[in-house]
Amino acid sequence: MWPLNGVFRGIETNTFTYSLNHDQVTDIPVQQNGNPKLQEESTLVFDGSQFIDVPISADHNFQSVAISLYIQANSDTRPRSVFFHYKATNNESSKITEIILEGNYKDLKFTVKFGDGAIFSESCRNDYYKSSGVYLATFVHSFTAGQAAMYFDWVHSHNVDSRSGRSLSVPGTVRFGGHQTDTGVGYIGQLSCASMFDIDEDIDPTYYASICNNVVTTPPTAPSLVWPLDDKMQGLEVKTNIMPTYNSLNPPRFLQGPLGLPNNALAFDGSFLSSVSTSVPQTMLLGNQFSLAVFILLDTYSDGDIIYAKSNLYGFLLNVQNGYLYLSQFDHRRATPCATVTVDKTLNPFQWYIVIIQRDLNATHFGLIGDRWLATSNQATCQQMPAPSPSANMDVVLGVMSMEQEGFKGALTCMVLFEFIRPVSVLLDRLNSSCNTQYENNITVDFTNATKRVSKQVIVASNQQPPDFSRHLIRNFTSKSLTSCGKECLETPYCRSYSYGTERTCAHYDWFVKNGLVVSPGTNYYTLE
């Protein structure tokens, strides 16, 4: 159901699915009093070059198909005026692969194409109505009777024998206001209140109007959870007050945030000690469709885990390797990934990016959306495992889960969870709005440190040490022993790792790195545990 009016434009209102070209749809003019047959009288006005593309997912099953919409077409739209064109993604030989509807108030024409090349077409002259006003154009293809028909307000019709037992091939795309193959063929006029049914019986035209009149709720755009991840709120989730868990005795550190956000961003140094743990309530286990958006900044040597979320159903991991982002989905055991997304674009260090993790149940795929790129998994998402009883929250770790693993180096800020799929432009608008709204109350959260103190050192690599990072070197000095070097690191705030050489040279670092170590005979590299 697409109202095609000034309120919803190209949004499908049963599932609140947005059009595929949402940004262009916002430029289509609105006629406020275009359709007096509806309570919401506004219509969309097409000029011959504008169109709306909407997806039809494989979840829908159209054996018979009925397509209905209100039109008011200009009469001077010759030779063609296509106001509806469905085109299937796959060319299934035994099914309907295209439906094309065109015309104006004088006559209508439908064309039905099958995957095996067969085509059925019929023109329906308007001998009943002579007015150029708004009327209901309806097309029906009957699965059982094998007939195709076109109706003016369900009163005047023309039909042709087609093929019985042929359903509509899905998935596919509907274009309102133009032809998908002959892109120069458009539509001039107004459209409103479009719908598709899997039925073929006659319906009173007032029923279609009642459907549109019952659509009164605008699609939700508010986020479910918001983590500002800054120097005021730290790791607190501010909509439901989910308290974070820290692994360090020292407060988090911060870096300058992106332009447009007023506070500094939460910094991560690759160590387990800088990680922050939070959760998603069991009512939002991310088992359905969702969008998780966050601002990300990477350091020069940034390899490691960024976000890991897991429940008793499944989990997913976002990490970075050599500047490339990877998103993996696991079942509840975190064994071999059952869906993987790779972004074929290197992220520049010290540049803020907005990254959106999406799970779209209609497409049954994970997606990773960022700065002018979109990557989706080439495998379907994991099948959900049966939920144990009682079900638990979804644990979310920002950074790395344990001392044995390497976390990313950089910063995160403004992480927002939406329990829906929306176009990127809509999500970006809501992301910025959600993050800025949280600062209006002017609250600052106090740091609650970890209860367990780091107590020992573990060797990471022999005859290797980190590159010469002056920014991350706390100090370089001569220590009387390896034990003394490590003990002083334990007692130094934000010391995450250290190296010790044969010349009793001790170097303390405020981050932890595995990838990028350089050969240094006689020097070993250690981390804290």
N, C-alpha and C positions, 0 to 999 in steps of 0.2 A: 504494500500500500504506500503510494507516494502522493501526498497532498498537492505537491507542485504549486505551492502558494508562497506568499511573502513571509510566512512564519517558518515553514519547514524547508522550502526550496527543494533540494534534491534528496532529502533524508527519507529513508524507508522507515515507517513509523511502527511497524510490528516488532522489529528487532533494533530500531534506531541505528541502522546501517547508513553511513554517509555515502554520498556519490564519490566516484573514483576521481573526478576532477573538481573537487569541492571548491578550490580557490577560484576557478573560472566561473563556477555556478553563482558565486556571490555577486558577479558583475551583471547577471541577467536582470533586466528591468522588471519591476512589479507593477501590475495594473490593480489598484486597490479595489475597484468595483467591477472587476472583470467578469465574475460569474455570480449573478444574483440567485442562482438555483441552490447555492450553498450558504451556510451560516458564515463561514470565512470566505468572503467574496473575492479575495485577491487571487490573481493568476500570474503566471510567468509569461513574459512577452519575448518571443524569439524573433531574431531579425534575419535569419537565413544562415548566419555564421556561428551562432551559439548553439550549444547542445549540452545535455546532461547524460553522463555515462554512469550506470548503476550496476552492481554485481548481482547475479543470481547464483547462489551457491548450490553445490551438489546435494545439500540436505533437502532441497525441495524436489517433489515428485509430481510432475505434470503429465498425467496420461492424457486426459482432455485438458485443453487450456482455453481460458476465456480472458481476453484483454480488453479493458474498458478505460476510457478517459474522456474528459470534456475537452472539446476543441472549439476554437473560433478562428478559422484559417482565412487569410486574405485570398480573394478570388484570383488575383493576378500572379499565381505561383505556378506557372507553367514552364517547362513541361512536367516537372515533378515537384512534389511537396511532401517529403517524408517526415512524419511526426513520431513514428515508432519503428525501431529496428532491433529485433533480438537476433543475436549471433552466438551460436554455441562455441565453446572452446575447442571441442573435439569434433571431428567430422565422422560421426557414427552413421554408417550406411543405412541402418534400419530405423533411424529416428529423424524427427524434424530438426533441422539445424539452423534454419533462419525463418523469421516471420517479419515481413515488411508491410507497414501500413502507411498509406499516403492519400492525399486529396484535400478537399475543402468542402464548403457547404453544398456545392453543386454535385459532386460525386466523390466516392471513396473507392480505393482499390487495395486489395490485399494480395500478397505473394507469399506462398509457402514453399520452402525449399527443403529437400531431403538430402541426407548424406550420400545417397547413391546417384545423385544428379537430377532426380525427378523434380519438376516445378509445376505447381498449380497456382493459377492466378485468376482473379475475377474483379470486374469493375462494377460498382453499385451506384447507379445514378439516383440522385435524390428527387424522385418523382412525388414524394409525399410532402416534403418541406421545401418552401421556396425562400425562406428567410436566411439571412447570413449571420444570425445570432449564434449563441452558444448552444451546442447540442452534444449528446452523448454518443460517441463512436465506440462500437464494440465489435470485436472479432472473436469467433469461436471455432475451434477445431475439435470435433468429436472423435474420441478414441474408438468408441463402439460402432458408431454409424459411419465413420469415415467420410464425414462431410466438413467443409469449411464454409463459413458464412460471415457476412458483414452486415451490421445493423446500424440504422439511424434511430437513436433513442429506443431501441428494441421494438420499434413499430414497423419500419420499412426495412427490408433485408433482401440480399441476394446471396445465393449459395452455389457451391459447385461440389461435385463428387471428388473426394480426395482418396486417401488410403486409410483403411481401418487398422486398428491395432498398432498405430504408430504414435509413440509418446514424444514429448519434447526432450531433446538432449540437453542435459545440464552437467557441469556449470556453463555459464555464459554471461554475456553482457547485454543489457538493454541500453539503447541510445534514444533518449527523447529529443526530438528536434533535428534529426539528421540521419544520414545513411553512413554505416560504418565502413563500407568498402568504397563506394563512390562519395568520397568525403566532400566533394563540391556540391552535393545535393543536400540542401537544408530545408528548413521549415520557417515560414513567415506567418506569425499569428500567436494566439494565446493557447496555453495548455493548463489544465488543473485536474486534480483528483484522478490519478491513474491507479489501476489495480490489476493484479493477475490472480486468477483462480484456477484450481484444477477441477472445474466442473463444466458441463456443457448444456445444462438446462436453461430455459428462459427465466430471466429474473426481471422483476419490475425495476425500471430505471431509478425509482425513488430509493431503492435499496442501496445503490451505489452512492447516492447523495448522503444517505444516513451513515454510511461508513466514514466518509470524510467528515461529516458533522460530529462524529463521536471522537475524532482525534483532537484532543484538547490539551494534552500534556506535552510540553516541549522536552526534548531529550536531555537526560541528566548530563551535566558537565562538571559537577563538583567532585573533587578527589575524595577517596575514602580515608587515606592516611597521608600525612605530610611530615617529613623529617627535614628541618632546615639545615642540619649539619653545618653549623657555623659557630662562631665564638660567643654567641648568646645562648642558644638552645643546645649546643653540643649534639649529643646523640638522642635527645628526647623526641618522641613522636608527639606532635602538638594537638592533634584532633581528638585522640583518645587517651593521651598521657601515658603511652607505653614507655617505661623507664629503660634506659640502656644499661648494658653491662660492659665495664672496662677491664682490661687486663693489665693495666699499668698502675703503679702507685703515684705517678705524676699526671697532672692534667693533660688533656690533648693539646697538640700544637696546631697552628693555623697558618694558612697562606692567604694572600690576597685573592679575593673571589672575583667572579666575572663581572663585567660592567652591567649595571642595571640592578644588581643585588647589593644591599647596603653593608653587609657584614663580611668578615673573613671566613674562608672555607676550612673545613676539617682536613688536616694533613695526615698522610699515611707514609710510613718510612720503610715498608717492606717487612717489618717485624710483627710477630704475633702481639707484641706489647702495645702496638698502636691500633690494633683492631678494635672494632666496636660491635657488640652483639645486640640485636633487637629482635622483634618478632612481629608476625602478622597473625591476628586472631583467627581462631578456627573457623569463624564464620566467613572469612575471606582467604581461604587456603590457596588461592591462586590456581585452583584446579580447573576453573572455567576461564573465559577470556579476560584478559587484563592488559594494562599498559603501565609499565614501571619506568618513569623518566627520572634522569639524574644528570647533573652537571659533572663532568670529569675533566681533570687536568693530569697529564702524565709528565714525570720527570725524564731526564735523559736516559737513564737506565731504569726502565719502569717495569720489567717483566714480573708477573705474579698475579695472584688472585685479586679480583676487585670486589665482587659480590657473590656470595654463596647462600642460597636459600634452600631449605629442605624441610619436608614434613614427613609424616608416615606414609604418604602417597607417592611423592616424587620430589626431585630437587633440580635446580639448575645452577650453573656456574658461569660467571662472566669473568674472563681473565684476559691478560695482554701478553703477547709474545713477540719480541722484536718490533714493537710498535703496531702490531695487528691485533684487532679484537677478535675473540672467540667466545661463542656462547654454546654451552653444552647442556642438554637435558638428560637427566638420569631417572631411573626408577628409584624406589625407596632404598635400594641397597648401594647406590652410587657405584655401580660396576661400570661396564662399558657404556658410553653415551648412546642413547637411542635416537638422538637428534642433535645435529651439530650445525652451527651457523658460523661462517667465516667471513669477515669483512675484508674485501680485496682493496684496502686503502690504508696506507700508513698514517697513523695519527702523529701530528707534529708535537714535539715536547713543548711544554710551557704554553700551550694554547688550550683554551677552554672549549669543550665540545658538549653538546647535549646528546645523550644516548638514551634511546627508548627501547626497552625490551617488551615485546608484544607476544601474547599467545592468542591466536585467532582460531577459535574452534570451527568457524565456517571454512577456513582454509586448512584446518588441522595442522598448522605449522607454527613454529616459533619465528619471530622476525626481530631483526636488530636494525633500528633506524637511527641515523645520525646526520651529520652535517653534509647534506646533499647526497646521501647514499642510503640504500635500503638493501639489506641482505636477508634472505629467508633460508630456513633449513631445507635441504634437499630430501629429507626424510620426514614422514609424518611424526607428530609428537608422540611421546610415550603413552601407552595405554595406562589409564589410571588404575592403581592397585586398590583392592577393597580396603575401606577405611577400618582400622582396628577400633575397638570400643573401649574406653572413650577416645574420641579423636583429640589430637593435640594441636597446639599452635604451630605455625610454620616458623622455624628458626631462621633468622637472617643474620649473616656475618658480613660486615663491611671490612675488607682487608682479608687476612688469612686466618684459617681455622686453628692452626697449631704451630708450635715451634719448628716442626720438621719441614713445614712448607714455606714457600716464599710468597709474600704479598707484593702488591704493586706499590710503586713509589710515586706520590703525587698528591692529589686532593680530590675530595668529593664535596658537593654542596647541593642543597635543595633536591632531595629525593621525594618523589610524589607517586602514589599508587592510585590509579584509576581502575575501577572494575568494569571497564568497557573498552572497546576499540573505537578510536576517532581518527579523522584525518590529522596529519602531522601539524598543520597550521592551527587546528583547534587545540590539540594537546599542548603546543608551545605557548599559546595564549593562556591556557589554564595553568600551565606550569609556572609561568612568570607571575601570574595573578596570585596563585596559591602561595608562592614563596614570599612575595612582598606583603601579603595580608598578615602573615604571622608576626611581622615586626611591629604591628600597630599597637599591640598590648604592652610593648616595652618591657617584657619579662626577661630576666637572665637566670639561667639554670646553674645551680652550684654543682661542681664536679664531685662525684662519688667514686673513690678510688677502688682498686681491686683489693680483695681480701687475701690473696695468695701472693707472696713475694717470690720473685725470681731468685733461685738459689744455686744454680750451677751453670757450667759452660760446656758446650758441645762443639767439637771440631767440625768445621764445614768442609775445608779443603786443605790438603798438604801442599807445600811449595807453591802456594798461590796467595794473592791478596787483592783487595779492591784496587781499581785504578786510582790515580791521584785526584781524588775529589776534595778540593780545598773547602767546598761548601759544606761537606758532610764529615770532615775531619774535626773531631772535638779537640784533640791534642795528640802530639807525637813526642814521646819522651823515652828515656832509658829507664827500664824497670829491672829490679834485681832478680826477678824470676817470672815464669809464666803464671804462677799462682798469684803473685802480687799484681801482675798486669790485669788478670781477670777479676780479682777482688776489687780493684779500683774502678773497673768498668761497672761492676755490680753496684757500687756505691755512688756512681756518677749519674745524675738525672739524664734521661734520654740516651744513655749509651746503649746501643743495640747490638754492637758487634765489635770485635777487636782483632788485631793481628799481632803476632809475636815472632821475632826473628832470632837468628843465631847471634846477632850482635846485641841481643837484649833490647832491641828496639820494640817498643810497645806503642801501638796506634789505636786510639778509640774513635769509633764512628757512630754517628747518630742515625744511621739507617742500616738495613740488612739487605745484602745482594748476593745472589748465587750466579746469575748469568752476567758475564762481563768481567769475571775475575781474570787477573793477569798473572803470568808465571813469575814467581819470585823464589828462587831456590833458597831453602833454609828458613822460609817464613810460612807459618801456618795461620789460617783464618778461623775464627771462632764466633759462635753466637751464644746467646744466653737462653737458659731454659729453667 
